[in-house]
């Protein structure tokens, strides 16, 4: 039997939804945000251990916590750089500002492969990351239209998106941009079948069978696939693999400890180390060892 979605969403694995307290930027008088730990930002690689890391995440206000994993900002860098993002099962709204081009506002869909974004030196970004299966409370279109794609938000929201873009462009700083995004978001009631099943997937760190999901939902495997594609942009199997991969990333980033990949593979629900390596190749574009070496080359060892 599926647990109530509110309880599951409040307690299951989220990889960093509450890394930075809710107070900044959503309350007056909050302390400056803290630097992110490696476990979450490894999915968005950009010097996460440096105090002045350009990529930051903020927990959502309580009214949006069930639907939103985090708000985030990516500050302009003195030089052009590559920002690597790995699949996480989420859909984002992304605002981009640059001194060289007009501001843009688009929706980035769920990914099934890693992406490398070339970020110009003058470009800054801010956005909101919805939890898996939760974006459909804000977008009246099948999430499958967004898989591995980005669409202008205006194509979905129309004049509402144009008005939001204008307000974001007038924001005085990144935190005000985040606040403005939060003010605009008001989830609408939707059928909750996929929300409940996704919460179950998250609670099991992706290690759950399709048979169990179809039994819980009381539908056929084919119908379940259609439901998930419509709400998440991914099949149930794809979402389970991505959630399990995120869990493996988190466990592999224990400070100053070289992972025992065979043990980690079993702990994360993989059949063996070869199974884990295959998912790293698909979702990170490299082997586990090469992934960790790349992290080491990009930043100093974390300190506590």
Secondary structure, DSSP 8 states (H G I E B T S, - for coil): ----HHHHHHHS--SSTTSS-SHHHHSTT--------HHHHTTEES-TTSTT-SEEEE---GGGTTTEEEEEEE---SS-EEEEE---S-EEEEEEEETTEEEEEEEE---SS-EEEEE-TT-EEEEEEE-TTTGGGT--S-GGGGTT-EEETHHHHTHHHHHHHHHHHH-SSHHHHHHHHHHH--------HHHHHHHHHHHTTT---HHHHHHHHTS-HHHHHHHHHHHHSS-HHHHHHHHHHHHHHHHHT-TT----HHHHHHHTT-SSHHHHHHHHHHHTSS-HHHHHHHHHHHS-----
